[in-house]
Amino acid sequence: MKEIVLNDGNKIPIIGFGTYKSVKEDGVLAIKNALAKGYRLIDTAARYNNEEEVGKGIAEGGVDRKEIIVTTKLWRDNLGYKETKEAFELSLKKLGLTYIDLYLIHWPANAKNYNNWQKANADSWRAMEELQAEGRIKSIGVSNFWEEHLEALFQTANIIPAVNQIEFHPGYWQPELTAFCKENGITVESWSPLARGKILGNDVLNAIAEKHNRSVSQICLRWVIQHGVVVIPKSTTLQRIEENISIFDFALSEEEMQQINELPEMGFSGELPNIWPDRV
Ligand SMILES: NC(=O)c1ccc[n+]([C@@H]2O[C@H](COP(=O)([O-])OP(=O)(O)OC[C@H]3O[C@@H](n4cnc5c(N)ncnc54)[C@H](OP(=O)(O)O)[C@@H]3O)[C@@H](O)[C@H]2O)c1
């Protein structure tokens, strides 16, 4: 499995496993299946209300804890120094773990919804830096941060985020933000790499899939990793869990990469970090 070295020296696999909407017994089983099929990076969040199931799947999955990179996220209601520390403890407890590999601020406080959004993000970040120094978090990062949120964070941060997890799929891939992250040594992770299925009928993607004798999902995921971006597809279907990780024995040409880069906007979630939770 290809790995990415983060700016703090820790390594994560280039493909991981998403768990949004993966709950109850299906959620536990999905984690066990994913581990059995070779995934070693797991993505959850306090907001997904499935940290207990994810923890159970990890405990029952038969893979050494040290081999698994567990990501969870701080929800926006818990931004702030004290709130972050409390929310972190709760996530840890629900997951049944003694440390988190990658802890992310799920959404930035933004100018539309906070009087002092810079402080809300900075205070959370300070708490996360401390938790990292104590060894309770291996890597710290953010999610859905635009350049303006990152620039503001840089003003007070001692540590540059290791990761920025953003919406990134054919039809909406934020190339300028991706380039900015790369220039600053921040690894980009793609959420909704399949746009939750909304882009799978696209003709260009289907033609490329046919040429490679692959599924459209595999083409989307391969395109993401060929950008040097970490991808975390979600599925609770065993056959798809296996299909999605089987993307290391073919490659897209430069021309195909370009064709996908240039697809018109499609599958966009409507969630913009500067106004969210409002949508466009
Ligand atoms: N940081 C953030 O704000 C944020 C936001 C959204 C998502 N995320 C993370 O990113 C992960 C992935 O994003 P996502 O769950 O929104 O969307 P996604 O991975 O783009 O799509 C998941 C959907 O596609 C289906 N699917 C999966 N593999 C497939 C395949 N090979 N063929 C056809 N359909 C397939 C799944 O169905 P089945 O499960 O029924 O197979 C599910 O309905 C999330 O689970 C979450 O961990 C983070």
The ligand as a Tripos MOL2 file, in Angstrom:
@<TRIPOS>MOLECULE
LIG
   48    52     1     0     0
SMALL
NO_CHARGES

@<TRIPOS>ATOM
      1 N1        -14.7400   16.3060    6.5310 N.am      1 LIG1
      2 C1        -15.9620   16.3860    6.0560 C.2       1 LIG1
      3 O1        -16.6370   17.4110    6.1710 O.2       1 LIG1
      4 C2        -16.5460   15.1950    5.3480 C.ar      1 LIG1
      5 C3        -17.7110   15.3620    4.5950 C.ar      1 LIG1
      6 C4        -18.2060   14.2320    3.9390 C.ar      1 LIG1
      7 C5        -17.5460   13.0200    4.0420 C.ar      1 LIG1
      8 N2        -16.4410   12.8810    4.8160 N.ar      1 LIG1
      9 C6        -15.7260   11.5830    4.9400 C.3       1 LIG1
     10 O2        -15.4410   11.0910    3.6440 O.3       1 LIG1
     11 C7        -16.0160    9.8010    3.4890 C.3       1 LIG1
     12 C8        -16.4360    9.5570    2.0500 C.3       1 LIG1
     13 O3        -17.4030   10.4920    1.6410 O.3       1 LIG1
     14 P1        -18.9860   10.1730    1.5160 P.3       1 LIG1
     15 O4        -19.3320    9.0320    2.3860 O.co2     1 LIG1
     16 O5        -19.6920   11.4530    1.7150 O.co2     1 LIG1
     17 O6        -19.1670    9.8100   -0.0050 O.3       1 LIG1
     18 P2        -18.5110    8.8300   -1.0890 P.3       1 LIG1
     19 O7        -17.4590    7.9890   -0.4910 O.co2     1 LIG1
     20 O8        -18.2030    9.6910   -2.2600 O.co2     1 LIG1
     21 O9        -19.7590    7.9500   -1.5060 O.3       1 LIG1
     22 C9        -20.3520    7.0220   -0.6570 C.3       1 LIG1
     23 C10       -21.5920    6.4690   -1.3790 C.3       1 LIG1
     24 O10       -21.1870    5.8170   -2.5880 O.3       1 LIG1
     25 C11       -21.5940    4.4570   -2.5530 C.3       1 LIG1
     26 N3        -20.4730    3.6680   -3.1190 N.ar      1 LIG1
     27 C12       -19.2990    3.3840   -2.5090 C.ar      1 LIG1
     28 N4        -18.5200    2.6560   -3.3150 N.ar      1 LIG1
     29 C13       -19.2080    2.4660   -4.4530 C.ar      1 LIG1
     30 C14       -18.9290    1.7800   -5.6570 C.ar      1 LIG1
     31 N5        -17.7740    1.1410   -5.8400 N.pl3     1 LIG1
     32 N6        -19.8800    1.7880   -6.6490 N.ar      1 LIG1
     33 C15       -21.0490    2.4500   -6.4590 C.ar      1 LIG1
     34 N7        -21.3610    3.1150   -5.3520 N.ar      1 LIG1
     35 C16       -20.4550    3.1270   -4.3450 C.ar      1 LIG1
     36 C17       -21.8670    4.1190   -1.1110 C.3       1 LIG1
     37 O11       -22.9050    3.1710   -1.0250 O.3       1 LIG1
     38 P3        -22.8930    1.8780   -0.0480 P.3       1 LIG1
     39 O12       -22.3220    2.2850    1.2590 O.co2     1 LIG1
     40 O13       -24.3460    1.5190    0.0200 O.co2     1 LIG1
     41 O14       -22.0760    0.8250   -0.7560 O.co2     1 LIG1
     42 C18       -22.3360    5.4510   -0.5570 C.3       1 LIG1
     43 O15       -23.7090    5.6500   -0.8230 O.3       1 LIG1
     44 C19       -17.1890    9.8420    4.4870 C.3       1 LIG1
     45 O16       -17.7330    8.5670    4.7270 O.3       1 LIG1
     46 C20       -16.5510   10.5110    5.6460 C.3       1 LIG1
     47 O17       -15.7430    9.6030    6.3680 O.3       1 LIG1
     48 C21       -15.9100   13.9740    5.4620 C.ar      1 LIG1
@<TRIPOS>BOND
     1     1     2 1
     2     2     3 2
     3     2     4 1
     4     4     5 ar
     5     4    48 ar
     6     5     6 ar
     7     6     7 ar
     8     7     8 ar
     9     8     9 1
    10     8    48 ar
    11     9    10 1
    12     9    46 1
    13    10    11 1
    14    11    12 1
    15    11    44 1
    16    12    13 1
    17    13    14 1
    18    14    15 2
    19    14    16 1
    20    14    17 1
    21    17    18 1
    22    18    19 2
    23    18    20 1
    24    18    21 1
    25    21    22 1
    26    22    23 1
    27    23    24 1
    28    23    42 1
    29    24    25 1
    30    25    26 1
    31    25    36 1
    32    26    27 ar
    33    26    35 ar
    34    27    28 ar
    35    28    29 ar
    36    29    30 ar
    37    29    35 ar
    38    30    31 1
    39    30    32 ar
    40    32    33 ar
    41    33    34 ar
    42    34    35 ar
    43    36    37 1
    44    36    42 1
    45    37    38 1
    46    38    39 2
    47    38    40 1
    48    38    41 1
    49    42    43 1
    50    44    45 1
    51    44    46 1
    52    46    47 1
@<TRIPOS>SUBSTRUCTURE
     1 LIG1         1 GROUP 0 **** ****
